[in-house]
Amino acid sequence: MKNKSVTLEQVLAARDRRAALQTELLGREKDAVLVCLTLNIAGEVKRTYLTAMLFERGMAAFDALELNVADSLVIDDVTGSEAFWLVRGDAETVKRQLEAIEDSFPAARLFDFDVLVSMQGMIPRKLSRQEARKCLICGRPAAECARSRAHGLDAIRDVTWELLRSSCAETLAGAACEALLEELYTTPKPGLVDMASNGAHNDMDIPLFRKSAESLRPYFYDAVLLGMGGCGMKELRQRGIRAEKEMFEATGGVNTHKGLIYSMGLLLAGMGRAVSEAEAGEMNTADPMADAAVKYASELAEEDAEEKIAEALEKPVTNGAKVLRAYGARGAQGEAAAGFPDALCCEERLRYYIDAGLGQDRAGVLAFCDSMARLEDTNLLHRGGSQGLEYARSQAERISALSSFEERISELTELDGEMTKRGLSPGGSADMLALAFLILKWRSLTERLAENDQMYLKTTALIEV
């Protein structure tokens, strides 16, 4: 994404264009109100990867209101992103709803949702907020600080970019938590906790996994910020150790997501680094953002993967270490250091099934089955040895070969009972599915922003010509 400085003349021209658009749009439908979204970005650079992410978050928040929209328009320009919605409804009610969005999280302070109504033969009237906006730095009324120039531009700009980074971390942490729940709700998953049963687990259920996922949200947030700061594996591991303790406190000592603390933390740190490099203009434009994040995550894992594997072989304390020593299965650390091949394969299958017209839940079921057919699942090795692993893989391979999607799902339901009876739980395949859901969300986000960037570049080229 190209970060370009803007001049005062460009800002003023954009303001004039916006005013003309507002008048024109309001003239399209009598009694409609116009909502206009812009971002308050200090400094000469108005449009970056982080501003684009926040702007998309603002549009999503508007869409969630489910207002009666008659028309809409989005402009992506060097002077910043702008969205316009012509809404049928009471102007004051709409304004109050949008004020709630502006106050809903720290970076929402950067949203500027204007609500305008048409005045017969006059300039459109902008509705005022019930409560004045507060200064980003001192918390006093923003208008007073602006008039007195109480704070320098550098200080305001620094606070602005901290808010943008925080919003990005919140967005990606939320995506990670959603991915955990999407894996949890995918049904059927033979031998695992899902919406139908607790599988081969007497100590786990849906509410416990929900509690565990939410306990990890602060860690996921921190992992993104650590990646943005160019952290090493040592820093990430230290934060991951704390996250483990927080998870066990939330679950009463039950190991719900230990493996994913490592794997998701790496991917989120990789995403953070990718965003940071894109923001600084250092991203190799030949590499899609999704691929770059996985690459950075793998590089982090490589820093100490062999050392940790050697330690586990020498002193096998955890179940994963014991499986490594007995069977040579390298588990999550080997997967990450190798570039997450099984997680990427699962994500590819997930996309394939979604593109084939299946809903997300059924797509998840089939992608999970495909993953179980190929993965050297250390949880299966721990619970059932090589015979248990071979049984699960062969059954999954048989089911994946069936021509009918519905038949596959039916067979997986039958397999659930048999694997539960045998005490087999393919937790590694569940982890691959959760990672696949996260990678899919990240890919979707970055591809949307890349498409917007191409539209922006075309628009800018036309303007410059």
C-alpha positions in Angstrom: 0.0 0.0 0.0 1.4 3.4 -1.1 1.6 5.9 1.7 1.6 9.4 0.2 1.8 12.8 1.8 -1.0 15.3 1.0 -0.9 19.0 0.7 -3.2 21.6 2.2 -4.6 22.2 -1.3 -5.5 18.6 -1.7 -7.2 18.5 1.7 -9.3 21.6 0.8 -10.2 20.2 -2.6 -11.3 17.0 -1.0 -13.4 19.0 1.5 -15.1 20.9 -1.4 -15.7 17.6 -3.3 -17.3 16.1 -0.2 -19.6 19.1 0.3 -20.7 18.9 -3.3 -21.4 15.2 -3.0 -23.3 15.6 0.2 -25.6 18.1 -1.5 -26.0 15.9 -4.6 -26.8 12.8 -2.6 -29.3 14.4 -0.3 -31.1 15.6 -3.4 -31.7 12.0 -4.6 -34.4 11.2 -2.1 -36.8 13.5 -0.2 -36.8 13.2 3.6 -33.7 10.9 3.7 -30.7 11.7 5.9 -27.1 11.4 4.8 -24.4 9.7 6.8 -20.8 10.4 6.0 -17.8 8.5 7.5 -14.3 9.9 7.5 -11.3 9.4 9.8 -9.6 12.1 11.9 -5.9 11.4 11.0 -3.3 13.9 12.1 -0.4 14.7 9.8 0.3 14.8 6.1 -0.3 11.0 5.5 -4.0 10.3 5.6 -4.2 6.8 4.0 -2.2 3.8 5.2 -2.7 0.1 5.8 -3.8 0.8 9.4 -6.2 3.6 8.5 -7.7 1.3 5.8 -8.2 -1.4 8.5 -9.9 1.0 10.9 -12.1 2.4 8.1 -13.3 -1.0 7.3 -14.1 -1.6 10.9 -16.1 1.6 10.9 -18.1 0.5 7.8 -18.7 -2.9 9.5 -20.0 -1.1 12.6 -22.4 1.0 10.4 -23.6 -2.1 8.6 -24.3 -3.9 11.9 -26.9 -1.2 12.7 -29.0 -2.6 9.8 -30.4 0.8 8.9 -32.7 1.3 5.8 -30.0 2.4 3.3 -31.3 3.8 0.0 -28.0 4.5 -1.7 -24.2 4.4 -0.8 -20.8 5.5 -2.1 -17.2 4.8 -1.0 -14.3 7.0 -2.1 -10.7 5.8 -1.5 -8.3 8.7 -2.1 -4.9 9.9 -1.0 -6.7 12.4 1.3 -8.3 9.5 3.1 -11.2 7.1 2.8 -14.8 8.4 2.7 -18.1 6.5 2.9 -21.6 8.0 2.2 -25.0 6.3 3.0 -28.4 7.8 2.2 -30.6 6.5 5.0 -34.3 6.4 5.4 -35.0 7.2 9.1 -35.1 9.7 11.9 -32.0 11.9 11.8 -31.6 12.3 15.5 -32.0 8.6 16.2 -29.4 7.8 13.5 -27.0 10.4 15.0 -27.3 8.9 18.5 -26.6 5.4 17.1 -23.5 6.6 15.4 -22.3 8.5 18.5 -22.4 5.1 20.3 -20.1 3.7 17.6 -17.7 6.7 18.0 -17.5 5.9 21.8 -17.4 2.1 21.5 -13.6 1.5 21.7 -10.5 3.7 22.0 -9.6 4.0 18.3 -13.3 4.8 17.4 -12.4 8.3 18.6 -10.9 8.6 15.2 -14.2 8.0 13.4 -16.1 11.1 12.2 -19.7 10.0 11.5 -21.5 13.1 10.2 -25.3 13.1 9.9 -26.7 15.7 7.5 -30.3 16.7 6.6 -31.4 18.7 3.6 -32.5 22.3 4.1 -34.8 23.8 1.4 -32.6 26.0 -0.8 -29.8 26.0 1.8 -26.6 24.2 2.6 -27.3 20.8 4.3 -27.4 21.0 8.1 -25.0 18.8 10.1 -26.4 17.4 13.4 -24.4 18.1 16.5 -23.3 15.5 19.1 -25.0 15.4 22.4 -21.6 15.4 24.1 -18.5 17.2 22.7 -15.6 15.1 21.5 -12.7 14.9 23.9 -9.0 15.7 23.2 -6.9 12.6 22.3 -4.2 13.7 24.7 -5.7 15.5 27.7 -9.3 14.5 27.7 -10.6 18.1 27.7 -13.1 19.2 25.0 -11.3 18.7 21.7 -12.5 22.0 20.2 -10.9 24.0 23.0 -7.5 22.3 22.6 -7.7 22.8 18.8 -8.4 26.5 19.1 -5.6 27.1 21.6 -3.2 24.7 19.9 -2.5 23.2 23.3 -0.7 20.2 21.8 1.9 19.9 19.1 1.2 18.0 15.9 3.8 15.4 16.7 2.1 14.5 20.0 -1.3 14.2 18.3 0.2 12.1 15.5 1.9 9.8 18.0 -1.4 9.2 19.9 -3.2 8.7 16.6 -0.9 5.9 15.4 -1.0 4.2 18.8 -4.7 4.1 18.5 -4.5 2.7 15.0 -2.1 0.0 16.1 -4.3 -0.9 19.0 -7.3 -1.2 16.7 -5.4 -3.5 14.4 -4.4 -5.7 17.3 -8.0 -5.8 18.6 -9.3 -6.8 15.1 -6.8 -9.6 14.7 -7.2 -10.8 18.3 -11.0 -10.9 17.7 -10.4 -12.9 14.5 -8.3 -15.4 16.5 -11.1 -15.8 19.1 -13.7 -16.2 16.4 -11.5 -18.9 14.7 -11.4 -20.9 18.0 -15.1 -20.8 18.3 -15.7 -21.6 14.7 -13.6 -24.7 15.1 -15.4 -25.6 18.3 -18.9 -25.3 16.7 -17.9 -27.3 13.6 -20.0 -30.5 13.9 -19.4 -33.4 13.6 -15.7 -33.7 14.6 -15.1 -37.4 15.6 -13.8 -37.8 19.2 -13.8 -34.0 19.9 -16.0 -31.6 21.7 -18.6 -30.1 19.3 -22.2 -29.1 19.2 -23.4 -32.7 19.3 -21.2 -34.2 22.1 -18.1 -33.9 24.2 -16.4 -36.7 22.2 -13.7 -38.6 24.1 -13.4 -35.8 26.7 -15.0 -36.2 30.1 -13.4 -33.0 31.4 -14.3 -30.6 28.5 -17.5 -29.1 27.1 -18.7 -26.1 25.0 -18.8 -23.6 27.9 -15.3 -24.5 29.0 -13.9 -23.9 25.5 -15.7 -20.6 25.3 -14.2 -19.5 28.6 -10.8 -20.6 27.4 -11.0 -18.8 24.1 -12.0 -15.5 25.8 -9.1 -15.8 28.3 -6.7 -15.8 25.4 -7.9 -12.6 23.9 -5.4 -10.3 25.8 -2.6 -12.7 24.7 -3.7 -12.6 21.1 -3.8 -8.8 21.2 -0.3 -8.7 22.7 1.1 -11.1 20.1 0.0 -8.8 17.3 1.7 -5.8 19.0 4.8 -7.8 19.7 5.0 -8.7 16.0 4.5 -5.1 15.0 7.5 -4.2 17.2 9.7 -6.8 15.5 9.8 -9.2 18.6 12.0 -12.3 18.8 10.9 -15.7 19.8 12.1 -15.2 23.4 9.7 -12.3 24.0 6.8 -14.2 22.4 7.4 -17.3 24.4 7.5 -15.3 27.7 4.1 -13.9 26.9 2.9 -17.3 25.8 3.9 -18.8 29.2 1.8 -16.2 30.9 -1.1 -17.0 28.5 -0.9 -20.6 29.5 -1.3 -19.7 33.1 -4.2 -17.5 32.3 -5.9 -20.3 30.3 -5.4 -22.8 33.1 -6.8 -20.4 35.6 -9.9 -19.9 33.4 -10.4 -23.6 32.8 -9.6 -24.9 36.3 -6.4 -26.7 35.1 -7.9 -28.3 31.9 -5.7 -28.1 28.8 -8.1 -26.7 26.2 -5.8 -24.6 23.9 -2.2 -25.1 24.9 -1.0 -26.0 21.4 -2.8 -23.1 19.8 -1.3 -20.6 22.3 2.0 -21.4 20.5 0.8 -21.7 16.9 -1.7 -18.8 16.9 0.7 -16.6 18.8 3.2 -17.1 16.0 0.7 -16.4 13.3 -0.6 -13.3 15.0 2.9 -12.0 15.5 3.6 -12.7 11.8 0.5 -10.7 10.9 1.6 -7.9 13.1 5.0 -7.8 11.4 3.4 -7.9 8.0 1.2 -4.9 8.8 4.1 -3.0 10.3 6.2 -3.5 7.2 3.3 -2.6 4.9 2.8 0.5 7.0 6.4 1.5 6.6 6.4 0.7 2.8 8.9 -2.1 3.3 6.7 -5.0 2.2 7.7 -6.9 -0.9 4.8 -6.1 -3.2 5.3 -9.5 -5.0 4.4 -11.3 -1.7 0.7 -11.3 -0.7 0.2 -10.2 2.8 -1.2 -13.6 3.8 1.9 -15.4 2.6 4.2 -12.9 4.2 2.6 -13.3 7.6 3.0 -17.1 7.5 6.6 -16.7 6.4 7.4 -14.3 9.3 5.7 -16.6 11.8 7.8 -19.5 10.5 11.0 -17.5 10.8 10.2 -16.8 14.4 9.5 -20.4 15.1 12.9 -21.4 13.5 14.8 -19.3 16.0 14.5 -21.9 18.7 12.5 -24.8 17.3 15.5 -27.2 17.1 16.7 -26.2 20.5 13.3 -26.8 22.1 12.9 -30.1 20.2 16.3 -31.3 21.5 15.3 -30.3 25.1 12.1 -32.3 24.8 13.9 -35.3 23.5 16.4 -35.2 26.4 13.8 -34.5 29.1 10.3 -35.5 27.9 8.0 -33.9 30.4 4.9 -32.9 28.4 2.7 -35.3 26.5 4.0 -33.8 23.2 7.6 -34.4 24.3 6.8 -38.0 25.1 5.2 -38.5 21.7 8.2 -36.9 20.1 10.6 -39.2 21.8 8.5 -42.3 21.2 7.4 -41.7 17.6 9.5 -38.8 16.3 6.5 -36.6 15.7 7.6 -33.0 15.9 4.1 -31.6 16.6 3.3 -27.9 16.6 6.9 -26.8 16.7 7.8 -28.8 13.6 4.7 -27.6 11.8 5.5 -24.0 12.5 9.2 -24.2 11.6 8.3 -25.9 8.3 6.0 -23.0 7.4 2.7 -24.4 8.6 2.1 -26.8 5.7 -0.7 -28.7 7.2 -2.6 -25.6 8.4 -2.2 -24.1 4.9 -3.5 -27.3 3.3 -6.5 -27.3 5.7 -7.2 -23.6 4.8 -7.0 -24.4 1.1 -9.5 -27.2 1.5 -11.7 -24.9 3.6 -11.7 -22.4 0.8 -12.4 -25.1 -1.8 -15.5 -26.3 0.0 -16.8 -22.8 0.7 -16.3 -21.9 -3.0 -18.2 -25.1 -3.9 -21.2 -23.6 -2.2 -21.1 -25.3 1.2 -21.8 -23.3 4.3 -18.9 -22.6 6.6 -19.9 -25.3 9.1 -20.1 -28.1 6.6 -17.0 -26.8 4.8 -15.2 -26.9 8.2 -16.3 -30.5 8.7 -14.9 -31.7 5.4 -11.7 -29.7 5.7 -11.2 -31.2 9.2 -11.7 -34.7 7.7 -9.1 -34.0 5.0 -6.7 -32.8 7.6 -7.2 -35.8 9.8 -6.4 -38.1 6.8 -2.9 -36.6 6.4 -1.8 -35.2 9.7 0.7 -36.9 12.0 -1.6 -36.0 14.9 0.4 -36.1 18.2 -2.8 -36.1 20.3 -3.9 -39.3 18.5 -0.4 -40.8 19.1 -0.6 -39.9 22.8 -4.1 -41.4 23.2 -3.9 -44.4 20.9 -0.3 -44.9 19.8 0.5 -45.6 16.2 -2.5 -48.0 15.8 -4.9 -45.2 17.0 -3.3 -42.8 14.6 -3.5 -45.2 11.7 -7.1 -46.1 12.4 -8.2 -42.4 12.4 -6.2 -41.5 9.3 -7.4 -44.5 7.3 -11.1 -43.8 8.2 -10.7 -40.2 7.4 -9.0 -41.0 4.1 -11.9 -43.4 3.2 -14.5 -40.8 4.0 -12.7 -38.1 2.1 -12.8 -40.3 -1.0 -16.6 -40.5 -1.0 -18.2 -38.5 -3.9 -21.1 -37.1 -1.9 -20.5 -34.3 0.6 -23.6 -35.3 2.5 -22.4 -38.9 2.7 -19.1 -37.8 4.1 -20.8 -35.8 6.8 -23.0 -38.8 7.6 -20.0 -41.1 7.8 -18.2 -38.7 10.1 -21.2 -38.7 12.5 -20.9 -42.5 12.6 -17.1 -42.3 13.1 -17.6 -40.0 16.1 -19.2 -42.7 18.1 -16.5 -45.3 17.3 -13.6 -42.9 18.1 -15.3 -41.8 21.3 -15.6 -45.4 22.3 -11.9 -45.9 21.6 -10.9 -42.8 23.4 -9.3 -41.2 20.3 -9.3 -37.5 20.0 -7.7 -35.8 16.9 -6.8 -32.6 18.7 -4.1 -31.8 16.2 -6.5 -31.8 13.3 -8.8 -29.5 15.4 -5.9 -27.2 15.8 -5.2 -27.2 12.1 -8.9 -26.2 11.5 -8.7 -23.4 14.0 -5.5 -22.1 12.3 -7.2 -22.5 8.9 -10.1 -20.4 10.0 -7.7 -17.7 11.2 -5.6 -17.7 8.0 -8.8 -17.6 6.0 -10.0 -14.5 7.8 -6.5 -12.8 7.4 -6.4 -13.7 3.7 -9.9 -12.3 3.2 -9.1 -9.1 5.0 -5.8 -8.5 3.2 -7.3 -9.3 -0.2 -10.1 -6.8 0.3 -7.6 -4.1 1.3 -5.4 -5.0 -1.7 -8.4 -4.7 -4.0 -9.2 -1.3 -2.4 -5.6 -0.3 -2.9 -5.8 -1.1 -6.7 -8.9 1.0 -7.0 -7.1 3.8 -5.1 -4.1 3.6 -7.4 -6.2 3.8 -10.5 -8.1 6.8 -9.1 -4.9 8.5 -8.0 -3.4 8.0 -11.5 -6.4 9.6 -13.1 -6.3 12.5 -10.8 -2.6 13.0 -11.3 -3.0 12.9 -15.1 
